[in-house]
Amino acid sequence: MAEVVYMPKLSDTMTEGVVAEWTKKIGDSVSSGEVLAEIETDKATMEFESFYDGVLLHIGVEKGKAAPVNAILAIIGEKGEDISALLSAAPAAPAQETAPVQEEVKTVNPAPVSAPVIASVPKAAEPIVQNGKVFASPLAKKLADEKGINIAAVAGTGDGGRVVKRDVDHYVPYTPASGGANYASAPAGTESFVDEPISQMRKTIARRLAESKFTAPHFYLTLDIDMDQAIAARKSLNADKELKISFNDMVVKAVAMSLRKHPAINSAWLGDVIRRNEHVHIGVAVAVDEGLLVPVIRFADTKGFKQIGEEVREYARKAKDKKLQPSDWEGNTFTISNLGMFGIESFTAIVNPPDSCILAVGGIKEVPVVKNGQIVPGNIMKVTLSCDHRVVDGASGAAFLQTFKSYMENPVMMLV
């Protein structure tokens, strides 16, 4: 008897999924536990396994198209079986096609003076090669391989010059006419734009952060941290070649220990109640091509610098490869967003629900400071705590930051 396979709900926030790849085609045999398709959710691309044995009789959502959760994804049964009754009894919900990339170019009438060219095409950088390998996303590499494009010839417009999907989509091989350009650009005297479809991840980020910003009354607290002792401690720790401690690892540990002393910050607004979490799960924001993911360091207050660093690096690798699982990003009680490595001095972040606070961490900057009545060189790091005023008051947030400051300025306290 034929069985209907529905679009699965692969994350707590997923409302629709995009079929990134079918591993089977109609007429192929399928076994229970065998990967049937790759589904792009709002947070990752995940392998979806069949629950049934049989033959793939029907595909309800074509590759690259979207469908809501519980829409007909496929039908599996015996070869030659009539499935018309199943299709009429449970028609597939209308799929939302991924909008194709559209380009519009229109001529601008000549003006008395040279008019500037207006274009939304990002400036491309030379591809970055590390240890003989091009710095590119897995999806970009896959598309380049399918199109027969040498990925090393594609200039990257992603973070740090990373080659991403749009670079491969718009790649133009070198010819004398193109002048060597490998990213579609607007000729002089024209206006140009490119409409890119919104990914499931970006849709969810937009919805959740808009809800947070416009429903949770935010306020912000900024503090300067003297990082001289943290710099010295990190240098001493990393003298052991088996260790690789970053300032972010120290920040995570200091936050986790501070939350132990300030449980009001480790709380969540649930409408009818405020939940005071007795465990400490730190979400660490990780940037990927499509947006931002927040994998969770669980029981961070019980872990050392080394273990925290290893987990953060592993999560970052999995996030960029779209290999994170729901258990990796669920359950945060506090979030950290660190842009210090990009040279950002300070910024404010939007609270990441269900947390009541998020800490925005800037870079370490060498500036003149006053110590013992004298002006001397110092290393300062700015942090800004964004708070949901329904849960956290100003005095509570300030007390938390003071404790965090004491740990960062005296890192030996975190080793006790």
N, C-alpha and C positions, 0 to 999 in steps of 0.2 A: 504494500500500500504506500502511495506517495506521501511524503511529508513536506510541509512548508517550513522553510527556514526564514525567520524574520530578522530585520536589521536589529542587531543587539544593542543594548545600552551598556557601553563599555566604560563609562565613567559617571560619577554622580551628577555632573552638569551637562552631560551629552543629551541633545535633543534631536540631532540628526547626524548622519555619517556619510562620508564620501568613500566610494570604492576606489582605493588607490590602485589595486591590482587584483585580477582574478588569477588564481593558480590553476584553475580548471576551466575547461570549455564544455559547452553543451555536448553530451554524448560520452564524456569521460566518466570512468568509474571513480567513486568516492568512498573512502572508508572512514568510519567513526574515529575521530581524533586526528584526521588528516587536515592540513591547512587548506581551507577552501578559498579564502580571499584575505587581502590586506585592507583593513578599514581605517580611514583617517578620522579620528575623533577630534574634539576641541583641544586636546592636549598632546596627542601622539598618534603615530601610525602603528596599529597592532594587528597581529596575525589572528584570524578568526578560524577556529577549527569546527569541522562538521560534527554533528551529534549523531548522524545517521550513516548507514551503509546503503549503497545503491549506485544509480547513474544520475548525473546532473541533467535534469530534463528541462529546466527553465532558469533563466537569469532575469531577475526582476529589476536590477539596477546596473546599468552599464558602467564600465570603467570610466572614472573621472566625473561621474554624476553623483548627486546627493539625494538622500531619501530620509524621511523622519524615522525615528525609532519605531519598531514594530511594523514597518512597511515590509512587503514581500521582498526578500533578498534573493531567494532561490527556491527551487523545488527539486527534491531528490526522491527517486522511486525506481521502479523496474523499467528496463528498456522497453520502449514502445507503449508505456502506460498512458492512458488518457487522463490529462490533468485539467481539462477544460472546466470541469465542475469546481475544482479547487480555485481556479483563477476567477470564476464568476462569483463564487461564494465569498471569497476574501480578496477583492480587488486591491491591487497595490496602491498605496497612497501616492499622489502625484509627486514625482521626483522633481527636485529643484536642480535644474541644470547649472553646472558651474559656468558662469558667464565667460565667453571667450574674450581674449585680450583684444581690445579694439583700439585702432589708431585713427586719428583724424589729423589731416594736414590741410591747411588752407592758405592761399596766397594772400599776402598783405600788400595793399596798394603802396607804391613807392612814396616816400615822404621826402620833403625838402632836405632833411638831414637823415643820416643813417639811423634807421630804427633798430633797437636791440632785438636779438633773437630770444624769444621766450620759450623755454622748453622744460618739461618735467623729467627729462631723461637724466638719471644720475650720472655723475662723472665716474668713469671706470678707472681702476688702478691696474697696474701690471699684476698678473697672477703671482701669488706668493708660493714659493716652493720650499718645503721643509723636509730635509733628509731625502731629497729626490722625489717627494710626493707633493702634488699640488694641493693647496689649502682650499678645499671645496666641500660643499654639503653632499651627503650621500645621494640625495635626489638629483642634484646637478650632475654628479658623476654618472648616474644611471641614465639620465636623459641624453647626456653627451655620447654615451656608448651606443644608445639606440639610434641616434642621429648620425653616428659616424664622425663625431667632432672630436678633435684632439683637445682634451680639457686644458692642457698646458697652454693652448693658444687663446683661451678665453679670459678676458680681463674681468676681475671681480669687483662688484659694487657692494658686497655685504660687509659686515663688521670686520675691520682690519684687512680689507681687500679679499675677503673670502668669496669664492665663486658660488653663486646661488642660482636657483632655477631661472630667474628672469634673465640672467646673463647668458645662459644657454639658449633660452627662447629667442633672444634678440641678437644672437651671435651672427656677425657678417664676416665671412672669410675674407682674407686679404686679397685685394685685386688692385691694379693701378687706379681704377676708377674710384674705389673706396678709400684710397689714400692710406690703407692700413687700418682703418677703423674697424673694430670688431664689436661695437655696440651701436645699434641704430641711433643716428643723431639727426637733428633737424638741419636742413640746408639753410643758408642765409636767406633772410626775407620771408621766413615762414614761422608760424606758430604750430607747436606739436604737443601732443600729450598721449599718454598710454594709460588705459584703464586696466588695472589688474584685479582679478577676482579675489574676494575676501575669503581667507582660509577659515576653517572651522575654529581654529585656535584664536584667530584675531576677533572673530565674532563673539566668542565667549569672553575674551579679555575686555572687549568694549562694553558688553552687557554688564558683567560683574563689577567692573571698576566704576561704571556710570552709576550703578545702583549704590555702591559704597559712597561715592563722592556726594551724591545728591540725597541720600537718606541718613548717612552718619555725619553728625556735626563734627568736623575736624578742627583741631587746633594743633599748633606746632611749637615745639621747644627745641632751641638750638644751644649747643654747648661746645666749647673748645676743649680738646684733650691734649695734654702734654705727652708726646710720644717718645721722648728721649729714652726713658727706661724700657719701653716696649721694643724700641729699635735695638737697644743693647741686649735685651733678653733674647730676642729672636736671633741675633747674630751668634750668641753663645750656644743656643739650642741647635742651630744649623751647622755648628762646627762639627757635630756628629754627622757624618755623611749619610747615615741611615735615616736621618730626619730631614723633612722638608716642610718647615712650618711657615705659613703665610700670616700676614697681619689679619686677614679675614678669619683664619682659624682662631686667632686670639680674640677677635671681636665676638665670634659665635660663643666661645667659652665664657667670656665676660658677661655677655647678655644672659646666657643660661643661668649662671650663678647669681646674677642680679635678680632674675625673675623668682628665684627661690626666696629671696628676702622681700620681694614686693609682689605678692600673689594677685593684687588688684590689676596689675599690668598684664598678667597671664590669664586674662578672662575673655569672655565672649558675650555679646548681646544676643539673646535668643528671643526677644520680644516680650515674653511674660516673665522670664527669669534672666539673671546674669549668672553665667556658669563660671565658677572659679576653678580652673584646672589645677590639679595637684601634680600633674606630670608636666614636663617641659619638652615640647617638640618644636624645634626651630626650623621655620621655612627659610630657605636661602634662594633668593631670586637668581635665575640663570637665563641669560639672553640667548635666544635661538633665532633663526631666520624669520619665522612667522610671528614672533612676539616674545613672551616671557613665560617661563615655567618656574614653579616653586617646589622643588623636591624638599623633603623633610628629614632633618637630622633628629632622630627620636632619642628621648632621654639624654639630651645634649649635656645636661648638667652633670651626668655621671661619666662623661667621656673626656679623654685628654686631647691635647692639641693634635697629636699624630692621628688618632682615630677620626677626629672631626675632619681633618684635612683630607684623609684618604676617602672618606665618604663623600665629601663635597666634590672632589675631582672625579670620582666615579659617576656621581649623579650628573655632573656637567657633561661628561662623555656620553652617557646614555641619553641625555636630553638632546644633544646635538644630533645624535643618530636616530632620534625618535624611538628609543627603546624603553622609555620610562613606563612603568606599570602603574595602575591606579593606586596601589599600596604605597608607591614612592612619593606621591604628591598629596595624599590626604592626611588630615589630622593635625595640621600645624596649630600651635597656640600663640605664636609670635613670629613675625617675619623680619628679615634683614635684607635690605637692598644696598649693595655696595658698588658705587661707580668710581671709586678712588683710582682704580687701575686705568681709567680713561682720562685722568687728569681733572676730573670734576671736583671743585673745591667744596661745594655744598649744594644741596637740593632738598626738595620736599617730596615725599612719596605718598601715594593713596593707600589707606588702610586696606589690607587684604582679608576679606571676610573668610572665616568668622572671627578672626583676631580683632582685638580692640586697639592694637598699636602696631606700628611698623617703624623700624629704625633705618634712616637714610644715612649712609656712611660716605664721606668724601675722602679725597686724597690727603696724604701727608705733605704739608708745605713748610719749607724752611723760612722762618720769619724772625725779625728781631723781637725778643721778649724781655721783660724786666724780671730779674732774679736777684734777690738780696740788694735791691736798690740800684742794680746796674743793668744796662742793656747788653744782652748777649744773644748769640744765635740760638734759636729753638726750633723744634719740629712740632707743628700743630696739626691736629686732625679735627675737622668739624663734623659733628653728628647732629641730625635733626630727628626728633621723635614726633611722629604724627599720631595723634590720639583721637579715639572716638569719645566725645564728651559725654555720651550717654552712660559710659562705663568708667572712664578715667577722668579724674579732676586734675587741675593744674599742679597742685601740690604733690599729688601722688606721682605724676609723671616726672616732676622735678627731682623728687627723692630717688626714683629709679635711676635717673641719669647721673645723679651724684654717686650712687653706688657703682654704676658702670664705669664712671670716670676713675674712681678709686682703684678698681681692678686693672684698668688699662694703664694707669700711671704707676702702679705697683704690681706688675705681672707675677711676681713671686707669690703673691697671695692666692693666685689661681693654681699653684702647684701644691698647696697644703692639703 
